[in-house]
Amino acid sequence: MNILRRLREEAKKFDCSVCGTNHTRSDIRVLGKLDSAWIVRVTCSTCSTAFKLLVVVEEQKAAVTPVKEERPRASRRPPVTSDDVLDAHETLRAFQGEVSALFKRTAAARREVRRT
């Protein structure tokens, strides 16, 4: 039995729980095999939500059990802009003192980082 072919056939019956796209075009990868079971990762072709399945084969029937759903990680901070680079340049040009002082955080700065 070709497990990947069987999984692709079964994927046509399911939609992504996040964006609703049918899993027909989703990326399906076999991560490993344990006795009569396969560990499989499915990644949605539209929103990139990934989840793992434990697929147990008994008498030529595949039972599909979700193990864990993973969502794409959102970055904590926005990307650095050209204005940020110019501001850093100006700050460093005007800075006078020890280099270690640049990396010391004050309590106020730590509170600000936690809020963003």
N, C-alpha and C positions, 0 to 999 in steps of 0.2 A: 504494500500500500504506500503510495506517495503522499506523505502527510502534508507537504506544502500545497500540492494540488487540491487536496481535500479542504484545507483551510481557506484557500482562495474561493472555492465553491461556497463554503459556509459564510464567508465574509459578505457575499452579495445579499444575505438576508438581514444584515445588521447596519445600523446608522450610528454615526459618532454621537456620543452622549453630550458633547460640548457644542458642536456646530451643526449637527444634523446631516452631514454629508454621508452618503452611503460608503461603506468600506470596500467597495469593489476595487478602487484604485489605491487603497492604502498599502503602505509598505508592511509586509509580513516577513518576519525573520525568525528562524528557529535558533534559540539561544543555547539549548542543550537538551539532553535526553536522560531520563531517570526511569529505569526498568521499562514499564509500558506507558510512560508519560513523557510528553515533550513540554519544554518551557519555550513560549513563543512571545515575541513582542510585536504589537501592531501599532503603527504610527499613522494617524489620519493624514490623508493627502492634502487636506485643505488647511486645518488649523494646527497640525503637528502635535496634537495631543497623543501621548503614547500610553499604552497599558500592556500589562503582561498577562498571559493566559497560561494556565496549567491544563494541557490537553491530555486526557487519559483515554487510551484506546482499549476497549473491551469488545471482543468478538466483532471486530471490523466496524464498530460504531465509535465515533469520536464524541466525547463529552467535553464541552468547553466551559471552563470555570475562570472568571476574572480573578487575578491575584492582586494587582495594584494598578491604580491609574496615576499617571504622571502628567502634569501640565507643563507647558513650556515655562521656563523661569523668566520672570520679568526682572530687568535690572533694577537695582535699588535706586540708582542715581541716573539722571539724564546724561547723555553723552557730552563730552567736552566740546565746547564750541570754539570757534576762532577768537571770539571776544574773551573767553576764559583764558586762552593762551596769551593774548595781548595783555590782559590784566595781570597775569602771573609775571610776565616779562617786566612790566612797569614796576610791580612790587619788588621783584628781585633787583632791578636796577637801582631803586631808591633805598634798598635795605642796607643797613650798616650794623654789624654785630656778628656774633658767633653763628655758624651754620646750624648748630644744634638747636638754637632758639627758633629756627624756622619750623621745626617739627614738634615742638612742645605744644600740647593742647591745654587750653584753659578750661575751667569748668563750664563757662558760658559757651565755648565752642563745642564741647561735647553735647550740651543740651540742644544746641542748634542742629547738630548732625542727627540726633535722635528724632527731632521733629520732622525732618525731611525724608 
